[in-house]
Amino acid sequence: AQVPKHESSIKKLNIKREIVHTNSLRDRLFGKDVMKMDFVPRVAERYNDRFEKKIKEAEELKKMTSVLAKHNRMQREVALEEQLAKSMRLWEAVVEEVPDEEESVLPELNKEMLAEVQAALIPRPPDEVLVDAFGLSITRKDINTLAGLNWLNDEVINFYMNLLIQRGNEQNYPNVYAMNTFFYPKLVASGHSALKRWTRKIDIFAQDIVVVPVHLKMHWCMSIIDFRDKSIRYYDSMGGDNQRCLLSLKKYLEDESLDKKKKPYDTSDWTLECMRNIPQQMNGSDCGVFSCTFAEFICANRQITFSQDDMPYFRSKMVYEILKAKL
């Protein structure tokens, strides 16, 4: 039989195959970094670098934490100081604006006292003397100027000025001397020379306070010379300004020193002030009571806390104090 041509061609090929023995797993492993001799040192070096870096980061974080803690502490301290300062300012404002409760309470006039006041205000007989003290006599006609909306007269105000002087001799009160109601008109009209003899027996410079009633034709005001803080202040319940009064009283002090002490009196550092933000009268008749009450409060070191609504009370209180010749 005839062999196919293509089979004959295959047989003629003498192909010799060489079999090569290999270990493919080993070869693959040897190709990995893990099998290299420097793998462990390289890994150790890399992780040592990371470890040192983390340590440095931890130290930096610790330092930053300390800085922040100090900063926060300082901030808290500053915040606390600001809060304390704010609280103190608020406290001072409250203390300044709100008068002491005890100080704002007016002494009570009981039924017996008011009965004496009402009896004294009976107008007749007008010339009956109700009290005689300080070389002054107060009649029913005089005391009646404290009734209703009457205007106070010189006798009542001068008697009340003596009550202020008298109380100034008591313990816990400043020493007080008060001029009478005729002092200021004479000072303005004639100066110190017309008043030299008025203080023969008194050293006004040894006083804490000198009270000067000021009568402006139909209106009473009050001036206070305070040697404790070197001030001359003018109190007007109708808000008036009287620089002439302040300057006249300052000049009087200088002239009085030259006359009595034979030496100049330095008033360059004195305060002269027409007082604002003080109680104001709401009518045309209570100026005398306001003026006396200004002086009474100041001579007792009290805050001026009264108002127009208190005037009926102060009128009755003044009647009773004059009757007893004692504040």
ZATORKOL-607310 format. One record per residue (C-alpha): z, x, y. Coordinates in steps of 0.5 Angstrom, whole numbers, padded with zeros to 4 digits, always signed. Example, Ala and Ser with C-alpha at 12.3 -4.5 7.8 and 13.67 -1.06 7.14 Angstrom:
2
+0016+0025-0009;+0014+0027-0002;
//
This chain:
327
+0000+0000+0000;-0001+0002+0007;+0005+0004+0011;+0005+0001+0018;+0003+0006+0024;+0009+0005+0028;+0014+0006+0022;+0010+0013+0021;+0011+0015+0028;+0019+0014+0027;+0019+0018+0021;+0016+0024+0024;+0021+0024+0030;+0026+0029+0028;+0032+0028+0033;+0038+0031+0032;+0044+0028+0035;+0051+0032+0036;+0057+0029+0036;+0062+0031+0041;+0069+0030+0040;+0073+0027+0046;+0080+0025+0048;+0078+0019+0054;+0086+0017+0055;+0088+0024+0056;+0082+0026+0061;+0084+0019+0065;+0091+0021+0065;+0089+0028+0068;+0085+0025+0073;+0091+0022+0076;+0096+0025+0082;+0102+0024+0078;+0100+0029+0072;+0099+0035+0078;+0104+0040+0078;+0105+0039+0085;+0106+0031+0085;+0114+0031+0085;+0115+0036+0090;+0110+0033+0094;+0113+0026+0093;+0120+0029+0094;+0118+0032+0101;+0115+0025+0103;+0121+0021+0102;+0125+0027+0105;+0121+0026+0111;+0122+0019+0111;+0129+0019+0110;+0131+0024+0115;+0126+0019+0120;+0131+0013+0118;+0137+0017+0119;+0135+0019+0126;+0133+0012+0127;+0140+0010+0125;+0143+0015+0130;+0139+0013+0135;+0140+0006+0134;+0148+0007+0134;+0147+0011+0140;+0143+0005+0143;+0148+0000+0141;+0154+0004+0144;+0150+0004+0151;+0149-0003+0150;+0156-0005+0148;+0158-0001+0154;+0153-0004+0159;+0155-0011+0156;+0162-0009+0157;+0161-0007+0165;+0157-0013+0166;+0163-0017+0163;+0168-0014+0167;+0163-0015+0173;+0162-0022+0172;+0170-0023+0171;+0171-0020+0178;+0166-0024+0181;+0169-0030+0178;+0176-0028+0180;+0173-0027+0187;+0170-0033+0187;+0176-0037+0185;+0181-0033+0190;+0176-0035+0195;+0176-0042+0193;+0184-0042+0193;+0184-0039+0200;+0180-0044+0202;+0184-0050+0199;+0191-0047+0201;+0188-0046+0209;+0185-0053+0209;+0190-0057+0205;+0197-0057+0209;+0203-0056+0205;+0205-0063+0202;+0213-0062+0204;+0210-0059+0211;+0206-0065+0213;+0212-0070+0211;+0215-0073+0218;+0222-0074+0218;+0224-0081+0216;+0227-0085+0222;+0232-0090+0218;+0234-0097+0220;+0240-0095+0224;+0236-0089+0228;+0231-0094+0230;+0236-0099+0232;+0239-0094+0237;+0232-0093+0239;+0230-0100+0240;+0237-0101+0244;+0235-0095+0249;+0228-0098+0250;+0231-0104+0253;+0229-0103+0261;+0235-0106+0264;+0239-0104+0268;+0234-0098+0270;+0238-0093+0273;+0243-0093+0267;+0244-0086+0265;+0243-0086+0257;+0245-0078+0256;+0247-0073+0261;+0245-0065+0258;+0242-0059+0261;+0244-0061+0268;+0239-0067+0267;+0240-0074+0267;+0236-0079+0263;+0236-0086+0265;+0233-0092+0262;+0228-0092+0266;+0226-0085+0264;+0227-0087+0257;+0222-0093+0258;+0216-0088+0259;+0216-0087+0251;+0215-0094+0250;+0209-0097+0248;+0203-0094+0252;+0207-0091+0258;+0206-0085+0261;+0211-0080+0260;+0215-0077+0267;+0217-0070+0269;+0225-0072+0267;+0223-0074+0260;+0219-0067+0259;+0223-0063+0262;+0229-0065+0258;+0225-0064+0252;+0223-0057+0254;+0231-0056+0254;+0231-0059+0247;+0226-0053+0245;+0230-0048+0248;+0237-0050+0245;+0234-0050+0238;+0231-0043+0239;+0238-0041+0239;+0239-0043+0231;+0237-0039+0225;+0230-0039+0222;+0227-0041+0229;+0224-0037+0234;+0227-0035+0241;+0224-0040+0246;+0224-0041+0253;+0221-0046+0257;+0219-0047+0264;+0220-0054+0267;+0214-0058+0269;+0214-0056+0277;+0213-0048+0275;+0205-0049+0273;+0203-0052+0280;+0207-0048+0284;+0204-0042+0280;+0197-0044+0282;+0199-0046+0289;+0203-0040+0291;+0203-0034+0285;+0209-0030+0282;+0212-0029+0289;+0214-0036+0290;+0217-0036+0283;+0221-0030+0283;+0228-0033+0283;+0226-0038+0277;+0228-0032+0272;+0234-0029+0275;+0238-0030+0269;+0233-0030+0263;+0228-0024+0261;+0222-0028+0258;+0220-0021+0255;+0225-0022+0250;+0223-0028+0248;+0218-0030+0242;+0215-0036+0245;+0215-0038+0253;+0213-0046+0253;+0209-0048+0260;+0208-0055+0261;+0201-0056+0265;+0201-0063+0269;+0193-0064+0272;+0195-0070+0276;+0194-0075+0271;+0194-0071+0265;+0199-0067+0261;+0197-0061+0257;+0201-0055+0254;+0201-0048+0254;+0204-0043+0250;+0205-0036+0251;+0207-0032+0244;+0209-0025+0245;+0209-0024+0237;+0202-0024+0237;+0200-0023+0244;+0197-0029+0246;+0196-0035+0251;+0194-0041+0248;+0192-0048+0252;+0193-0054+0248;+0189-0060+0251;+0189-0067+0247;+0183-0069+0251;+0179-0062+0249;+0179-0059+0256;+0178-0052+0258;+0182-0049+0263;+0181-0041+0264;+0184-0042+0270;+0191-0043+0267;+0190-0038+0262;+0189-0032+0267;+0194-0035+0272;+0199-0034+0266;+0197-0027+0264;+0197-0025+0272;+0204-0028+0272;+0206-0024+0266;+0204-0017+0269;+0207-0019+0276;+0214-0021+0273;+0214-0014+0269;+0213-0011+0276;+0218-0015+0279;+0223-0015+0274;+0222-0009+0269;+0219-0004+0275;+0213-0002+0271;+0206-0005+0269;+0205-0010+0263;+0199-0008+0259;+0195-0015+0257;+0189-0011+0255;+0190-0013+0248;+0192-0020+0249;+0188-0026+0246;+0187-0032+0251;+0184-0038+0248;+0183-0046+0249;+0185-0049+0243;+0179-0052+0239;+0180-0057+0233;+0187-0059+0234;+0189-0067+0234;+0186-0071+0240;+0188-0077+0243;+0184-0083+0242;+0187-0087+0249;+0189-0085+0256;+0196-0085+0255;+0199-0081+0250;+0197-0074+0253;+0205-0073+0254;+0207-0074+0247;+0201-0070+0244;+0203-0064+0249;+0211-0064+0247;+0209-0065+0240;+0204-0059+0240;+0210-0055+0243;+0215-0058+0238;+0211-0056+0232;+0209-0049+0235;+0216-0047+0236;+0218-0049+0229;+0213-0045+0226;+0209-0051+0223;+0202-0053+0222;+0199-0058+0227;+0198-0063+0222;+0199-0070+0226;+0194-0075+0229;+0193-0080+0234;+0196-0085+0228;+0203-0082+0229;+0204-0083+0236;+0208-0089+0235;+0213-0085+0231;+0213-0079+0235;+0215-0084+0241;+0221-0086+0237;+0223-0080+0235;+0223-0077+0242;+0227-0082+0244;+0232-0081+0238;+0232-0074+0240;+0233-0075+0247;+0239-0079+0246;+0242-0074+0241;+0241-0068+0245;+0238-0065+0239;+0232-0064+0235;
//
